[in-house]
Amino acid sequence: MASIPKIKTVFSKSLDDFFYGIAELAQFSVNVFREGIRPPYEFKEVLNQCYEIGIKSFVLVGVTAFILGLVLVMQSRPTMIEFGAGSYLPAMSSISIVREIGPLVTALICAGKIGSGISAELGSMKVTEQIDAMEVSGTNPFKYLVATRILATTLMIPVLTVYADFISLIGAFTGSNIKDDVNVHFYFNRVFEALHYTDVIPSFTKTFFFGFTIGLVGCTKGYNSKKGTEGVGKAANISVVVSMVGVIIIDMVVTQITSMLGYL
């Protein structure tokens, strides 16, 4: 019985931390919009962050997307052929990748790579007092460090998603050719015949929310990190977990909304 008060204390603390984290993210997002619309604008830093966040992630996203498309077709092919639906394999792979798998997996990869990188970078600057030095020198660290990174993630996650979808379809085509000899023209004709604007637009739109969430969480946890190097590692770890959970929740909400609107 003595353990019950301890369990209640742990549960209460976890609940307090949860609501405190929500409030912290809300306050941080308000500051982002407030600072982001005020001139001067850091266009050069935004472009630099787009390169660091987007271009440098092309290899990782591309390799993962290719394997994803390849495995999807190789795993689905025996079952579809068993039910006499082998001819629908291109349509199935294209709809699955464009609607759900491509955007979600790309966002989760970026949450791990980009979210942790942003959090660790800002956390290191925080604990070494570089951010304080920027404030003393008259530079707005929130605008220069935070707003630029969040804008870059919001813009580059959709670009990475389109790139991942394309590479995944190539991987799916490769998987189809491992067992069968499929004509590339025939395959991609079936792919694009199966896709409609109602498949592409909702899946592309939600990637902007994915990017904003990844950037916001990474910047929030890094900018507010404490307790030296231990705090930096903890902030990076928490940012990955929270970003992934946020991406999955957003995906669920968008799927429900598009379903109610008749897009699915």
C-alpha positions in Angstrom: 0.0 0.0 0.0 2.9 2.3 0.6 3.6 2.3 -3.2 0.2 3.8 -4.0 1.2 7.3 -2.9 4.4 7.0 -5.0 2.4 6.0 -8.0 0.1 8.9 -7.6 3.0 11.3 -7.2 4.6 10.0 -10.4 1.4 10.2 -12.3 0.7 13.7 -11.0 4.2 14.8 -12.0 3.9 13.3 -15.5 0.5 15.1 -16.0 2.0 18.4 -14.8 4.9 17.9 -17.2 2.5 17.2 -20.1 0.4 20.3 -19.6 3.5 22.4 -19.0 5.0 21.1 -22.3 1.8 22.0 -24.1 1.8 25.5 -22.7 5.5 25.9 -23.5 4.9 24.9 -27.1 1.9 27.3 -27.4 3.8 30.2 -26.0 6.8 29.5 -28.3 4.6 29.3 -31.4 3.0 32.7 -30.6 6.5 34.1 -30.3 7.5 32.5 -33.6 4.6 34.2 -35.5 5.2 37.5 -33.7 8.9 37.6 -34.5 8.6 36.0 -37.9 6.3 38.8 -39.4 8.5 41.6 -38.0 11.2 43.1 -40.2 14.1 42.7 -40.8 13.8 39.3 -42.4 16.7 36.8 -42.3 16.4 35.5 -45.8 20.0 34.4 -46.1 19.8 32.4 -42.9 16.5 30.8 -44.1 18.2 29.7 -47.3 21.1 28.4 -45.3 18.8 26.4 -43.0 16.9 25.1 -46.1 20.2 23.7 -47.4 21.2 22.2 -44.0 17.8 20.8 -43.3 16.6 19.8 -46.8 19.5 19.2 -49.2 21.6 17.4 -46.7 18.7 15.0 -46.0 18.2 13.9 -49.6 20.5 10.8 -49.4 18.9 9.5 -46.2 15.4 10.1 -47.3 16.1 8.8 -50.8 17.6 5.5 -49.6 14.8 4.9 -47.1 12.1 5.8 -49.6 13.5 3.4 -52.3 13.7 0.5 -49.8 10.1 1.4 -48.6 8.7 1.1 -52.1 10.6 -2.0 -52.9 9.5 -3.8 -49.7 5.9 -2.7 -50.1 5.5 -4.3 -53.5 7.5 -7.4 -52.6 5.4 -8.0 -49.6 2.0 -7.2 -51.2 2.6 -9.0 -54.5 2.0 -12.7 -53.4 -1.2 -11.9 -51.6 -2.6 -9.8 -54.5 -1.7 -12.4 -57.0 -3.4 -15.1 -54.8 -6.6 -13.1 -55.0 -6.2 -12.4 -58.8 -5.5 -8.7 -58.3 -1.9 -8.6 -59.5 -2.7 -6.1 -62.2 -3.7 -3.6 -59.5 -0.3 -3.7 -57.9 0.9 -0.3 -59.5 -2.3 1.4 -58.4 -2.1 0.0 -54.9 1.5 1.0 -54.4 1.0 4.6 -55.8 -2.1 5.3 -53.6 -0.5 3.8 -50.5 2.8 5.8 -51.0 1.3 9.1 -52.0 -1.6 9.2 -49.6 0.0 7.9 -46.4 3.3 6.0 -46.3 5.4 8.6 -48.1 4.4 11.7 -46.1 4.3 9.9 -42.7 7.6 8.0 -43.0 9.4 11.0 -44.4 8.2 13.1 -41.5 9.2 10.5 -38.9 12.7 10.3 -40.5 13.0 14.0 -40.4 11.8 14.1 -36.8 14.6 11.9 -35.8 17.4 13.5 -37.9 16.3 17.2 -38.2 14.4 17.5 -34.9 17.2 16.1 -32.8 19.8 18.1 -34.7 18.0 21.4 -34.2 17.5 20.7 -30.5 21.1 19.7 -29.9 22.4 22.7 -31.8 20.3 25.3 -30.0 20.8 23.5 -26.7 24.6 23.6 -27.0 24.4 27.3 -27.9 22.1 27.8 -24.8 24.3 26.1 -22.3 27.5 27.7 -23.6 25.8 31.1 -23.4 26.1 31.9 -27.1 22.5 32.9 -27.2 23.0 35.3 -24.3 26.0 36.8 -26.1 23.8 37.4 -29.2 21.3 39.3 -27.1 24.1 41.5 -25.6 25.4 42.3 -29.0 22.0 43.5 -30.1 21.0 40.5 -32.3 17.6 39.0 -31.9 18.4 35.3 -31.3 14.8 34.2 -31.5 14.4 35.7 -35.0 17.8 34.6 -36.2 18.0 31.1 -34.7 14.4 29.9 -34.1 12.1 31.6 -36.7 14.5 30.7 -39.6 14.7 27.1 -38.6 11.0 26.6 -38.2 10.3 28.3 -41.5 13.0 26.1 -43.2 11.4 22.9 -41.8 8.0 24.0 -42.8 9.1 24.6 -46.4 11.5 21.7 -46.8 9.5 18.8 -45.4 7.0 19.0 -48.3 9.9 19.1 -50.8 11.4 16.0 -49.2 8.0 14.3 -49.2 7.6 14.8 -53.0 11.1 13.6 -53.5 10.5 10.5 -51.3 7.2 9.7 -53.1 9.0 9.7 -56.5 11.9 7.6 -55.2 9.4 5.2 -53.5 7.5 4.7 -56.8 10.8 3.9 -58.5 11.5 1.4 -55.7 8.0 -0.1 -56.2 8.7 -0.5 -60.0 12.0 -2.2 -59.2 10.2 -4.6 -56.8 7.6 -5.4 -59.5 10.5 -6.3 -61.9 12.2 -8.7 -59.6 9.6 -11.4 -60.3 8.0 -10.1 -63.5 9.1 -8.2 -66.5 7.0 -5.0 -66.3 7.2 -2.3 -68.9 8.1 1.1 -67.4 5.6 3.0 -69.6 2.8 0.6 -68.7 3.6 0.7 -65.0 3.7 4.5 -64.6 0.6 4.9 -66.7 -1.2 2.7 -64.2 0.3 4.6 -61.4 -0.9 8.0 -62.6 -4.3 6.7 -63.7 -4.9 5.6 -60.1 -3.9 9.0 -58.5 -6.3 11.9 -58.3 -6.1 15.4 -56.9 -8.1 14.2 -53.8 -5.2 11.9 -53.1 -2.4 14.4 -53.7 -3.7 17.6 -52.2 -4.6 16.4 -48.6 -1.4 14.4 -48.3 0.8 17.3 -49.6 -1.0 19.9 -47.4 -0.4 18.0 -44.1 3.4 17.9 -44.7 3.5 21.7 -44.0 2.0 20.9 -40.6 4.5 18.1 -40.1 7.4 20.4 -40.9 6.1 23.2 -38.6 5.7 20.7 -35.7 9.2 19.2 -36.1 10.8 22.6 -36.2 8.7 24.0 -33.4 9.3 21.1 -31.0 13.1 21.0 -31.8 13.6 24.7 -31.3 11.5 24.8 -28.2 13.3 22.0 -26.4 16.7 23.2 -27.5 16.2 26.8 -26.8 14.9 26.1 -23.3 17.4 23.3 -22.4 19.1 23.5 -19.0 21.6 21.6 -16.8 24.6 21.6 -19.2 25.5 18.9 -21.6 23.1 16.5 -19.8 20.2 18.9 -20.5 21.2 19.0 -24.2 21.0 15.3 -24.6 17.7 15.1 -22.8 16.3 17.9 -24.9 17.3 16.2 -28.1 15.8 12.9 -27.0 12.5 14.5 -25.9 12.3 16.5 -29.1 12.4 13.4 -31.2 9.7 11.6 -29.2 7.4 14.6 -29.0 7.9 15.4 -32.7 7.0 11.8 -33.7 4.0 11.7 -31.5 2.9 15.1 -32.9 3.3 14.0 -36.5 1.2 10.8 -35.9 -1.5 12.9 -34.1 -1.6 15.4 -37.0 -1.8 12.6 -39.5 -4.7 11.0 -37.7 -6.6 14.3 -37.5 -6.0 15.2 -41.1 -7.1 11.7 -42.2 -10.3 12.1 -40.2 -11.0 15.6 -41.6 -10.4 14.5 -45.2 -12.6 11.4 -44.7 -15.5 13.6 -43.4 -15.1 15.9 -46.3 -15.4 13.0 -48.7 -11.8 13.0 -50.0 -11.1 9.4 -48.9 
